[in-house]
Amino acid sequence: MILRLVRIFWVMTRFRLDTLLPLERLPWWLRCLFKLSPLRLVPIGERSRGERLRLALESLGPIFVKFGQMLSTRRDLLPEDIADELQRLQDQVPPFPGHQAMALVEEALAMSLEDAFASFEPEPLASASVAQVHAARLHGGEAVVVKVIRPGIERVMRQDMALMYRFARVLARIPEARRLRPVEVVRDYEGTLFDELDLTKEAANTSQLKRNFKNSPLLYVPAIHWELTHRRVMVQERIYGVPVADTAALIAQGTNLKKLAERGVEIFFTQVFRDNFFHADMHPGNIFISYEHPEDPQYIAIDCGIVGSLTREDQDYLARNLLAFFHQDYYEVAALHIESGWVGEATRANEFAAAIRTVCEPILEKPLKDISFGQVLLGLFQTARRFNMEVQPQLVLLQKTLLNIEGLGRQLYPDLDLWSTAKPYLERWMKERAGARGLLESFKREAPELSRHLPELPVLAHQALARAEQEHRQRRRQADATGDISRQLASQASRQRRLRLGLLLVAAALAWQPLSQWAGGQPWQALAAAGLGLVLLAWH
């Protein structure tokens, strides 16, 4: 752990990442600390700031590379020179030696390369943070790609995850950061990240996504060769297309960029709401555009190592929240957040709605094409701090994917109107979900379970009635017992009053002679006070 921290600090120093910080926005004491730091004695060199950041992330390993990949999709949030360099992290991470990859393939498949393939290219086609890809050809003549997990990567990833957990636990002690649920978010990220190390899971995800978009003009997913797929090696159909980030090549072949951007949004919402199974690693290195029919473009998706899904409740709440935003119905947004438990039940919906309106109105008054969903989310998160809104770990992947899709869409077609593209789809989905067709589908889905319990209904009904009757008798017995106790208490109180009065009369009778002699010599005021006291004592 300590060695890993030292290495991180050394890499940051070596590439002078401190120069990327906006010092003018830091507190004065931090500005002084950086200006007096011995880091300033290390020369920056001739490399650009973007190149230094990219090389630092590559040096630190796959988790940091993944972070750079995510940043690279949001060119609207980054300077152009940094975005260009980070884009190289998508498929140009330095590869490991080809002979090492060939040995790993033979070990995983328990056969020689000659037996498995007619040909195998030692030089990788592409290299990413977790694995690299080699071209090959099967004995039947079909072109394929072979994906191989990097050797020794699991140990480095576990070290980095341990650091992230430690940092998350420190954050969890800060009241302001506790609502972000940092430990849960890191745990969720850990699961998805380590799933990428098992290529059989990626192969299964790829097959599922291919079934979901079978014969679809929107998206093509390559086929898996299961007989040659292992936990550390995966063989799939080789695809041919234009990288989605190569806008110049797309324009040169006459691609309809507006339709392409809108189809990207449609694919995302189809995966989330129709299939409840979405590709959650949609950076440009994993997306290609088919050479065929550029006027009616089709996406090609690879690398399905990270996928996401939602519960039916989260699907409903998410769709209703988005539609409420589209209609600028802030009270509905607030009510849905409270109903779903995303903010505390004690939150007053009208106050929450007013806070959301204050943030969103200045943004939503712009033309829809000029609105960034990322800006809306950022504003909402800042507002939610006041109402102790907790981050939902199950939605983190979805939020990341949506931001990636928006960044990619705006890169392809800057005038992309994400809101108006998504709104008709969501309205149609909600109508189908809540209408007669949705009810019928729900009944068909639940019918097997209902039919299984149907023979038990008479017994269950009898048990329910017997339980209700028993509870009724028990409540009646409790009421009778409570009445008896009340009557006993009232009788006891009455007896105590009579006892006090009797004792008072006996005491008065015994003391009458001395009292009468005493009273004869007293003024009338003293006698009146004594009489009033006796009346009050008797009343009590």
QUISULHU-V614513 format. One record per backbone hydrogen bond with DSSP energy under -0.5 kcal/mol. NH is the residue of the N-H (numbers start at 0). CO is the residue of the C=O. E is the energy in kcal/mol with one decimal. If there is no record, write none. Layout:
NH/CO/E, NH/CO/E
//
This chain:
4/0/-2.2, 5/1/-2.5, 6/2/-2.3, 7/3/-2.5, 8/4/-2.5, 9/5/-2.5, 10/6/-2.7, 11/7/-2.4, 12/8/-2.1, 13/9/-3.1, 14/10/-2.2, 15/12/-1.1, 16/11/-2.2, 18/15/-1.4, 19/16/-1.7, 20/17/-1.2, 22/20/-1.7, 24/21/-2.1, 25/22/-1.5, 29/26/-0.6, 30/26/-2.2, 31/27/-2.3, 32/28/-1.9, 33/29/-2.5, 34/30/-2.2, 35/31/-2.0, 36/33/-0.6, 39/36/-1.5, 40/37/-1.8, 41/38/-1.8, 51/47/-2.3, 52/48/-2.1, 53/49/-2.4, 54/50/-2.7, 55/51/-2.0, 56/52/-2.2, 57/53/-2.4, 58/54/-2.2, 59/55/-1.6, 60/56/-0.8, 60/57/-0.6, 64/60/-2.0, 65/61/-2.7, 66/62/-1.6, 67/63/-2.1, 68/64/-2.6, 69/65/-2.3, 70/66/-2.1, 71/67/-2.2, 72/68/-0.8, 72/69/-0.9, 73/70/-1.8, 74/72/-0.7, 76/73/-1.7, 77/74/-0.5, 82/78/-2.4, 83/79/-2.3, 84/80/-1.5, 85/81/-2.7, 86/82/-1.7, 87/83/-0.5, 87/84/-1.3, 88/85/-1.7, 89/86/-1.5, 90/87/-0.6, 91/87/-1.8, 92/126/-2.3, 100/96/-1.6, 101/97/-2.4, 102/98/-1.9, 103/99/-2.0, 104/100/-2.2, 105/101/-2.2, 106/102/-2.2, 107/103/-2.4, 108/104/-2.6, 109/105/-1.1, 110/105/-1.1, 115/111/-1.8, 116/112/-3.1, 117/136/-2.7, 118/136/-1.5, 120/134/-3.0, 121/119/-0.6, 124/132/-2.8, 125/132/-1.1, 126/90/-1.4, 127/130/-2.7, 131/147/-2.0, 132/125/-2.7, 133/145/-2.5, 134/122/-0.5, 135/143/-2.3, 136/118/-2.1, 137/141/-2.5, 140/137/-1.9, 143/135/-2.5, 144/235/-2.5, 145/133/-3.1, 146/144/-0.5, 146/233/-3.2, 147/131/-2.7, 148/231/-1.9, 149/129/-2.5, 152/149/-1.1, 155/151/-1.0, 156/152/-2.4, 157/153/-2.3, 158/154/-1.8, 159/155/-2.2, 160/156/-2.6, 161/157/-2.1, 162/158/-1.8, 163/159/-2.4, 164/160/-2.6, 165/161/-2.1, 166/162/-2.6, 167/163/-2.6, 168/164/-2.5, 169/165/-1.7, 170/166/-2.3, 171/167/-2.3, 172/168/-0.6, 172/169/-1.1, 173/170/-2.0, 174/172/-0.6, 176/173/-0.9, 177/173/-1.6, 178/174/-0.6, 179/176/-1.4, 180/177/-2.0, 184/180/-2.2, 185/181/-2.5, 186/182/-2.5, 187/183/-2.4, 188/184/-2.4, 189/185/-2.7, 190/186/-2.0, 191/187/-1.8, 192/188/-2.6, 193/189/-2.6, 194/190/-1.4, 195/191/-0.7, 195/192/-0.9, 196/193/-1.1, 197/194/-1.4, 198/196/-0.7, 198/230/-2.8, 200/197/-1.0, 201/197/-1.3, 202/198/-2.5, 203/199/-2.2, 204/200/-2.6, 205/201/-2.6, 206/202/-2.4, 207/203/-2.2, 208/204/-2.6, 209/205/-2.3, 210/206/-2.1, 211/207/-2.2, 212/208/-1.4, 213/210/-1.4, 215/212/-2.0, 219/298/-2.5, 221/300/-0.6, 224/234/-2.8, 225/223/-0.9, 227/224/-1.5, 228/225/-1.7, 229/232/-4.3, 233/146/-1.9, 235/144/-2.0, 236/222/-3.0, 237/142/-1.9, 241/288/-2.8, 243/283/-0.5, 243/286/-2.1, 245/242/-2.0, 246/244/-1.9, 249/245/-1.9, 250/246/-2.5, 251/247/-2.4, 252/248/-1.6, 253/250/-1.6, 254/249/-2.6, 255/293/-2.2, 256/254/-1.3, 259/255/-2.3, 260/256/-2.6, 261/257/-2.3, 262/258/-2.4, 263/259/-1.6, 264/260/-1.5, 265/261/-2.2, 266/262/-2.8, 267/263/-1.9, 268/264/-2.3, 269/265/-2.4, 270/266/-2.4, 271/267/-2.3, 272/268/-2.6, 273/268/-0.7, 273/269/-1.2, 274/269/-2.0, 275/270/-0.6, 276/270/-2.5, 277/307/-2.4, 279/277/-0.5, 279/305/-2.5, 282/280/-1.3, 285/282/-2.5, 286/283/-1.4, 287/299/-2.6, 288/241/-2.3, 289/297/-2.6, 290/239/-0.6, 295/292/-1.7, 296/293/-0.7, 298/217/-2.5, 299/287/-2.8, 300/219/-1.9, 301/285/-2.2, 306/304/-0.6, 307/277/-2.4, 314/310/-2.4, 315/311/-2.3, 316/312/-2.7, 317/313/-2.6, 318/314/-2.6, 319/315/-2.6, 320/316/-2.4, 321/317/-2.5, 322/318/-2.5, 323/319/-2.2, 324/320/-2.1, 325/321/-2.6, 326/322/-2.0, 327/324/-1.3, 328/323/-3.0, 329/327/-1.2, 332/328/-1.6, 333/329/-2.6, 334/330/-2.8, 335/331/-2.5, 336/332/-2.1, 337/333/-2.1, 338/334/-2.9, 339/335/-2.4, 340/337/-0.9, 341/336/-1.6, 342/336/-1.3, 343/386/-0.6, 346/343/-1.6, 348/346/-0.6, 351/347/-2.3, 352/348/-2.8, 353/349/-1.9, 354/350/-2.0, 355/351/-2.4, 356/352/-2.5, 357/353/-1.9, 358/354/-1.5, 359/355/-2.9, 360/356/-2.5, 362/358/-0.5, 362/359/-0.6, 363/359/-3.3, 364/360/-1.4, 365/362/-1.6, 369/366/-2.0, 370/367/-1.6, 372/370/-0.6, 375/371/-1.7, 376/372/-2.6, 377/373/-2.4, 378/374/-2.5, 379/375/-2.4, 380/376/-2.6, 381/377/-2.1, 382/378/-2.1, 383/379/-2.8, 384/380/-1.0, 385/382/-1.3, 386/382/-0.6, 386/383/-0.7, 387/384/-1.3, 388/383/-2.3, 389/341/-1.6, 390/178/-2.4, 392/390/-0.8, 394/391/-2.1, 395/391/-0.6, 395/392/-1.1, 396/392/-0.6, 398/394/-2.7, 399/395/-2.5, 400/396/-2.6, 401/397/-2.7, 402/398/-2.3, 403/399/-2.2, 404/400/-2.7, 405/401/-2.4, 406/402/-2.5, 407/403/-2.6, 408/404/-2.8, 409/405/-2.4, 410/406/-1.5, 411/407/-2.1, 412/408/-2.9, 415/412/-2.5, 417/415/-0.9, 420/416/-1.9, 421/417/-2.1, 422/418/-2.4, 423/419/-0.8, 424/420/-0.6, 425/421/-2.5, 426/422/-2.7, 427/423/-2.3, 428/424/-2.5, 429/425/-2.8, 430/426/-2.1, 431/427/-2.4, 432/428/-2.4, 433/429/-2.6, 434/430/-1.8, 437/431/-0.6, 438/434/-2.4, 439/435/-2.4, 440/436/-2.6, 441/437/-2.5, 442/438/-2.5, 443/439/-2.7, 444/440/-2.3, 445/441/-2.2, 446/442/-1.5, 447/443/-0.5, 449/445/-2.5, 450/446/-3.2, 451/447/-1.6, 452/448/-1.4, 453/449/-1.3, 454/450/-0.6, 455/452/-1.0, 456/452/-0.5, 456/453/-1.6, 459/455/-3.0, 460/456/-3.3, 461/457/-2.6, 462/458/-2.7, 463/459/-2.4, 464/460/-2.7, 465/461/-2.8, 466/462/-2.5, 467/463/-2.4, 468/464/-2.7, 469/465/-2.6, 470/466/-2.6, 471/467/-2.2, 472/468/-2.6, 473/469/-2.5, 474/470/-2.5, 475/471/-2.3, 476/472/-2.7, 477/473/-2.4, 478/474/-2.4, 479/475/-2.7, 480/476/-2.7, 481/477/-2.5, 482/478/-2.4, 483/479/-2.5, 484/480/-2.4, 485/481/-2.3, 486/482/-2.5, 487/483/-2.6, 488/484/-2.5, 489/485/-2.4, 490/486/-2.6, 491/487/-2.5, 492/488/-2.3, 493/489/-2.1, 494/490/-2.4, 495/491/-2.1, 496/492/-2.0, 497/493/-2.4, 498/494/-2.4, 499/495/-2.3, 500/496/-2.3, 501/497/-2.6, 502/498/-2.5, 503/499/-2.1, 504/500/-2.4, 505/501/-2.7, 506/502/-2.6, 507/503/-2.2, 508/504/-2.6, 509/505/-2.5, 510/506/-1.7, 511/508/-1.0, 514/510/-2.2, 515/511/-3.0, 516/512/-2.0, 517/513/-2.4, 518/514/-3.1, 519/515/-1.5, 520/516/-0.7, 520/517/-0.9, 521/518/-1.4, 526/522/-1.6, 527/523/-2.3, 528/524/-2.0, 529/525/-2.3, 530/526/-2.3, 531/527/-2.5, 532/528/-2.2, 533/529/-2.1, 534/530/-2.2, 535/531/-2.4, 536/532/-2.4, 537/533/-2.4, 538/534/-2.5, 539/535/-2.3
//
